[in-house]
Amino acid sequence: MRLIGAWILAAGAVLASWPARAQSDPLGPLPQPAQSSAVLQPVSMQPVQTYVTRPTYAAPTGFDAYKLYLAGRARSAGIREATIQANVLGLDLNRRAIQLDQSQPGGPPNSSYIPPFAPYQRDHVTPTLIRRGQDRYASIYGNLARIQARYGVDPGILMAIYGHETSYGAVTGGFDLLEALASLAYEGRRRPMFESEFIAALRLIDMGVPRWRLKGSYAGATGYPQFMPSVVVRLRADGDGDGYADIWGSESDGLASIANYLRNAGWKPGVPWGVAARVSPTLNRAAIRSTLRARAASACMRGTADGSRLANGDRLESCRTVRRFPTRRWPPCWSRTGRTERPIC
């Protein structure tokens, strides 16, 4: 009992020495922190400089820069912005078209040299092509006669052009016209011409021709008549009476368009387009040499039926007198090597 009493007295002494705060109300307010006698000084805030790193873009060069130029030209020509955005900026450079253009037969680029006609005729006017043309001529003669009555162009002329240009519609070309024209314009040998034709192709899209229809040769000729786009815009014709001139899907429209082209160039019914000339080996060429160098004559195809050529670019006066076309108004020559408009007799 004395041991228990000693423990009780010890516990009472401990409780008596416990700080007063231990006996405070546990639900009372928390004690306030001691106040410091130090005076707080305001902190000077320096402005924070933020550096933003923007990505850098190199200016377009080469063909990419040229496409931007073509887009600007198209806008200036009135082509719709939607057409430009959908068909210009995504074009690729067609190196095959450039290679074919630079590999044309004849003289060096930009020369006036014209190869002899006889080898060209032998290679391109073949017995097989003639026989197929005769068969096709007989099968569509009724349509050809209607076109002749409307435009005055002999059906045989229409079939000759149709056969030479596309093998009677079998070969119309698979190059994307916009891509080929843009590439040849970029290459630069005949830049003004190809830029104009490129814009004309865009105009065809504005006129409702689907982009997928615009296929043709590497030089930009398209459809059954192998017209350049600017000619399609101006002279395609409706030959089957359905109200739409479709030179890609309608043979009648293609033939009518060829006839319309010739009539527009000055074709006159009943006048022969030319005569064959054979030159005697003893002909004194120097005696008939012409000193005239008219612009049209300098580009004229000069040749004779036997494949010989007149010296120094001379040509027979009979060529001038019997040609079907009025003076100073020359028809284009459909040439598979570039489709350029070259005057012929």
QUICORMO-V430795 format. One record per residue. N is the residue number from 1. RES is the residue in one letter. SS is DSSP state (~ for helix, > for strand, _ for the rest). PHI is phi in whole degrees, -180 to 180 (none if undefined). Layout:
N;RES;SS;PHI  N;RES;SS;PHI
This chain:
1;M;_;none  2;R;~;-64  3;L;~;-68  4;I;~;-67  5;G;~;-64  6;A;~;-64  7;W;~;-63  8;I;~;-68  9;L;~;-66  10;A;~;-66  11;A;~;-65  12;G;~;-64  13;A;~;-67  14;V;~;-64  15;L;~;-62  16;A;~;-68  17;S;_;-90  18;W;_;-69  19;P;_;-58  20;A;~;-66  21;R;~;-67  22;A;~;-71  23;Q;~;-101  24;S;_;-73  25;D;_;-66  26;P;_;-64  27;L;_;-95  28;G;_;-75  29;P;_;-67  30;L;_;-68  31;P;_;-65  32;Q;_;-76  33;P;_;-68  34;A;_;-66  35;Q;_;-81  36;S;_;-84  37;S;_;-81  38;A;_;-75  39;V;_;-94  40;L;_;-74  41;Q;_;-97  42;P;_;-64  43;V;_;-92  44;S;_;-81  45;M;_;-93  46;Q;_;-89  47;P;_;-63  48;V;_;-92  49;Q;_;-90  50;T;_;-108  51;Y;_;-110  52;V;_;-108  53;T;_;-94  54;R;_;-97  55;P;_;-67  56;T;_;-100  57;Y;_;-120  58;A;_;-77  59;A;_;-63  60;P;_;-59  61;T;_;-132  62;G;~;60  63;F;~;-65  64;D;~;-62  65;A;~;-67  66;Y;~;-67  67;K;~;-63  68;L;~;-63  69;Y;~;-64  70;L;~;-62  71;A;~;-62  72;G;~;-64  73;R;~;-64  74;A;~;-64  75;R;~;-61  76;S;~;-63  77;A;_;-85  78;G;_;91  79;I;_;-72  80;R;_;-63  81;E;~;-62  82;A;~;-62  83;T;~;-65  84;I;~;-64  85;Q;~;-63  86;A;~;-82  87;N;~;-129  88;V;_;-108  89;L;_;-68  90;G;_;-93  91;L;_;-69  92;D;_;-108  93;L;_;-71  94;N;_;-98  95;R;~;-71  96;R;~;-66  97;A;~;-62  98;I;~;-65  99;Q;~;-62  100;L;~;-65  101;D;~;-65  102;Q;~;-79  103;S;_;-108  104;Q;_;-65  105;P;_;-69  106;G;_;115  107;G;_;-82  108;P;_;-67  109;P;_;-54  110;N;_;69  111;S;_;-88  112;S;_;-97  113;Y;_;-66  114;I;_;-124  115;P;_;-63  116;P;_;-58  117;F;~;-80  118;A;~;-58  119;P;~;-62  120;Y;~;-63  121;Q;~;-63  122;R;~;-62  123;D;~;-81  124;H;~;-109  125;V;_;-105  126;T;_;-95  127;P;~;-57  128;T;~;-64  129;L;~;-64  130;I;~;-66  131;R;~;-62  132;R;~;-63  133;G;~;-65  134;Q;~;-65  135;D;~;-66  136;R;~;-67  137;Y;~;-56  138;A;~;-67  139;S;~;-76  140;I;_;-121  141;Y;~;-60  142;G;~;-57  143;N;~;-69  144;L;~;-62  145;A;~;-65  146;R;~;-65  147;I;~;-66  148;Q;~;-64  149;A;~;-63  150;R;~;-84  151;Y;~;-112  152;G;_;82  153;V;_;-99  154;D;_;-60  155;P;~;-58  156;G;~;-63  157;I;~;-66  158;L;~;-61  159;M;~;-69  160;A;~;-64  161;I;~;-68  162;Y;~;-60  163;G;~;-69  164;H;~;-70  165;E;~;-74  166;T;~;-134  167;S;_;54  168;Y;_;60  169;G;_;89  170;A;_;-80  171;V;_;-130  172;T;_;-111  173;G;_;98  174;G;_;-122  175;F;>;-77  176;D;>;-69  177;L;~;-61  178;L;~;-63  179;E;~;-66  180;A;~;-66  181;L;~;-66  182;A;~;-63  183;S;~;-67  184;L;~;-70  185;A;~;-65  186;Y;~;-65  187;E;~;-60  188;G;_;100  189;R;_;-65  190;R;_;-132  191;R;~;-58  192;P;~;-57  193;M;~;-64  194;F;~;-72  195;E;~;-64  196;S;~;-64  197;E;~;-69  198;F;~;-62  199;I;~;-66  200;A;~;-63  201;A;~;-65  202;L;~;-63  203;R;~;-65  204;L;~;-61  205;I;~;-64  206;D;~;-60  207;M;_;-83  208;G;_;108  209;V;_;-76  210;P;_;-64  211;R;~;-59  212;W;~;-66  213;R;~;-74  214;L;_;-83  215;K;>;-119  216;G;>;180  217;S;_;-76  218;Y;_;-63  219;A;_;-95  220;G;_;103  221;A;_;-78  222;T;>;-143  223;G;_;79  224;Y;_;-60  225;P;_;-84  226;Q;_;56  227;F;>;-85  228;M;_;-72  229;P;~;-54  230;S;~;-64  231;V;~;-73  232;V;~;-60  233;V;~;-58  234;R;~;-88  235;L;~;-128  236;R;_;-64  237;A;_;-133  238;D;_;-92  239;G;_;-100  240;D;_;-108  241;G;_;78  242;D;_;-90  243;G;_;88  244;Y;_;-137  245;A;_;-89  246;D;_;-111  247;I;_;-78  248;W;_;-98  249;G;_;-120  250;S;_;-121  251;E;~;-63  252;S;~;-62  253;D;~;-66  254;G;~;-64  255;L;~;-67  256;A;~;-63  257;S;~;-68  258;I;~;-62  259;A;~;-63  260;N;~;-63  261;Y;~;-61  262;L;~;-66  263;R;~;-62  264;N;~;-64  265;A;~;-80  266;G;_;112  267;W;_;-58  268;K;_;-123  269;P;_;-60  270;G;_;84  271;V;_;-109  272;P;_;-65  273;W;_;-76  274;G;_;174  275;V;_;-130  276;A;_;-79  277;A;_;-126  278;R;_;-118  279;V;_;-100  280;S;_;-68  281;P;_;-60  282;T;_;-92  283;L;_;-61  284;N;_;-83  285;R;~;-66  286;A;~;-65  287;A;~;-71  288;I;~;-107  289;R;_;-63  290;S;_;-98  291;T;_;-97  292;L;_;-73  293;R;_;-134  294;A;_;-64  295;R;~;-59  296;A;~;-67  297;A;~;-67  298;S;~;-65  299;A;_;-100  300;C;_;-70  301;M;_;-71  302;R;_;-119  303;G;_;-164  304;T;_;-125  305;A;_;-64  306;D;_;-92  307;G;_;91  308;S;_;-77  309;R;_;-131  310;L;_;-80  311;A;~;-69  312;N;~;57  313;G;~;77  314;D;_;-72  315;R;_;-143  316;L;_;-68  317;E;~;-64  318;S;~;-60  319;C;~;-62  320;R;~;-70  321;T;~;-80  322;V;~;-104  323;R;_;-66  324;R;_;-77  325;F;_;-105  326;P;_;-62  327;T;_;-57  328;R;_;66  329;R;_;-127  330;W;_;-101  331;P;_;-80  332;P;_;-77  333;C;_;-103  334;W;_;-72  335;S;_;-118  336;R;_;-69  337;T;_;-97  338;G;_;114  339;R;_;59  340;T;_;-78  341;E;_;-84  342;R;_;-114  343;P;_;-69  344;I;_;-130  345;C;_;-83
